[in-house]
Amino acid sequence: MELRRAIGDRRSIRFLLPHRPVELEKIQCMLEAARLASHWGNIGSLRALVIERDKASKEVVDALPSPVGGYQIQLAPVVIVWYLETEATEHAAARVRELVACGAVGYGDNKKEEVENSLVPIFEAMGDVVKAPGLNEVDCGQGIAQATLMAFELGLGTCCLGSGDPDGIRAKLGLPVSCRVLLTQTVGYPAEDPAAGGQRPRRDFEELFQLNAYDNPFPRSQKVVDDLKRDGMIQDPAPLPWREQELLYLRRALDLKGEGLL
Ligand SMILES: Cc1cc2nc3c(=O)[nH]c(=O)nc-3n(C[C@H](O)[C@H](O)[C@H](O)COP(=O)(O)O)c2cc1C
């Protein structure tokens, strides 16, 4: 599938078919995509606990509350708990040596000493600072984004769900204290039309990006926008005219009472 089209068509899918299981092979494809994402220093701090709702205990399902849209967890055949292992940073020096050894970084094999004297000490000296929220979360976001696009390509719908109590979820799921729960992601076959009501609005491009100086908005070329519209990446913003009727239909079909619906 073409990347532009996939970026344009992907939506957060909140309404899933509760009765249709998701093949573990497809979940594996998501995880493989996450694993191949870029990580600072190649340390790879992203982890995931995959939960099959039908096989999970009530305690485990109950450990996955969502502040909004709790119905999503109840509908989803699979929930992925994405979390971060802060201890991964302790292997930073070894990981950077590995990057050098595979030829990624630009030091030749005969420069081993240079690497040991320059790059490695930097990574060894980083200590606990790099365990704090920041760069690692960016790492993980890259992986989750790749997994999300993979899910879309496989015909699955997903929605990321934040939590007001990530530490509570961590404890209830038995994850070590060195881990930070980032978010849960519901996965299943969509109950909604693939358009899911249309492309969700975003902030103005000029508000978001600058070129060369903070007070200089990045110039947005209309031609580029038109090309991306033609390719299906930029689409008309939601809602499509029939979205309200679709939501009504979904609530009835899935027996949702309306509480917390987004
Ligand atoms: C980190 C993260 C947390 C999110 N948390 C929630 C959530 O708790 N509940 C929810 O319904 N959607 C959640 N979303 C989905 C966003 O609200 C979604 O991106 C937004 O509706 C835009 O729609 P789109 O993803 O369809 O383009 C989250 C998304 C991200 C990336």
The ligand as an SDF file (V2000), in Angstrom:
LIG
                    3D

 31 33  0  0  0  0  0  0  0  0999 V2000
   -0.8320    9.1020   22.9940 C   0  0  0  0  0  0  0  0  0  0  0  0
   -2.2720    9.0950   22.5840 C   0  0  0  0  0  0  0  0  0  0  0  0
   -3.2590    8.9630   23.5280 C   0  0  0  0  0  0  0  0  0  0  0  0
   -4.5980    8.9530   23.1590 C   0  0  0  0  0  0  0  0  0  0  0  0
   -5.5550    8.7580   24.1070 N   0  0  0  0  0  0  0  0  0  0  0  0
   -6.8400    8.6130   23.7200 C   0  0  0  0  0  0  0  0  0  0  0  0
   -7.8450    8.2570   24.6740 C   0  0  0  0  0  0  0  0  0  0  0  0
   -7.5730    8.1080   25.8720 O   0  0  0  0  0  0  0  0  0  0  0  0
   -9.1200    8.0830   24.2370 N   0  0  0  0  0  0  0  0  0  0  0  0
   -9.4370    8.2080   22.9030 C   0  0  0  0  0  0  0  0  0  0  0  0
  -10.5960    8.0130   22.5550 O   0  0  0  0  0  0  0  0  0  0  0  0
   -8.5020    8.5670   21.9780 N   0  0  0  0  0  0  0  0  0  0  0  0
   -7.2210    8.7520   22.3510 C   0  0  0  0  0  0  0  0  0  0  0  0
   -6.2640    9.0390   21.4080 N   0  0  0  0  0  0  0  0  0  0  0  0
   -6.6500    9.2180   20.0020 C   0  0  0  0  0  0  0  0  0  0  0  0
   -6.6430   10.7000   19.6240 C   0  0  0  0  0  0  0  0  0  0  0  0
   -7.6450   11.3550   20.3230 O   0  0  0  0  0  0  0  0  0  0  0  0
   -6.7520   10.8030   18.1070 C   0  0  0  0  0  0  0  0  0  0  0  0
   -5.4670   10.9110   17.6230 O   0  0  0  0  0  0  0  0  0  0  0  0
   -7.5760   11.9580   17.6120 C   0  0  0  0  0  0  0  0  0  0  0  0
   -8.8930   11.6430   17.8270 O   0  0  0  0  0  0  0  0  0  0  0  0
   -7.2940   12.2270   16.1580 C   0  0  0  0  0  0  0  0  0  0  0  0
   -7.8640   11.2510   15.3750 O   0  0  0  0  0  0  0  0  0  0  0  0
   -7.1200   10.2540   14.3890 P   0  0  0  0  0  0  0  0  0  0  0  0
   -6.1320    9.4360   15.1520 O   0  0  0  0  0  0  0  0  0  0  0  0
   -8.2600    9.4820   13.9110 O   0  0  0  0  0  0  0  0  0  0  0  0
   -6.4860   11.0170   13.2750 O   0  0  0  0  0  0  0  0  0  0  0  0
   -4.9360    9.0940   21.7850 C   0  0  0  0  0  0  0  0  0  0  0  0
   -3.9160    9.2350   20.8220 C   0  0  0  0  0  0  0  0  0  0  0  0
   -2.5980    9.2310   21.2100 C   0  0  0  0  0  0  0  0  0  0  0  0
   -1.5380    9.3590   20.1430 C   0  0  0  0  0  0  0  0  0  0  0  0
  1  2  1  0
  2  3  1  0
  2 30  2  0
  3  4  2  0
  4  5  1  0
  4 28  1  0
  5  6  2  0
  6  7  1  0
  6 13  1  0
  7  8  2  0
  7  9  1  0
  9 10  1  0
 10 11  2  0
 10 12  1  0
 12 13  2  0
 13 14  1  0
 14 15  1  0
 14 28  1  0
 15 16  1  0
 16 17  1  0
 16 18  1  0
 18 19  1  0
 18 20  1  0
 20 21  1  0
 20 22  1  0
 22 23  1  0
 23 24  1  0
 24 25  2  0
 24 26  1  0
 24 27  1  0
 28 29  2  0
 29 30  1  0
 30 31  1  0
M  END
$$$$
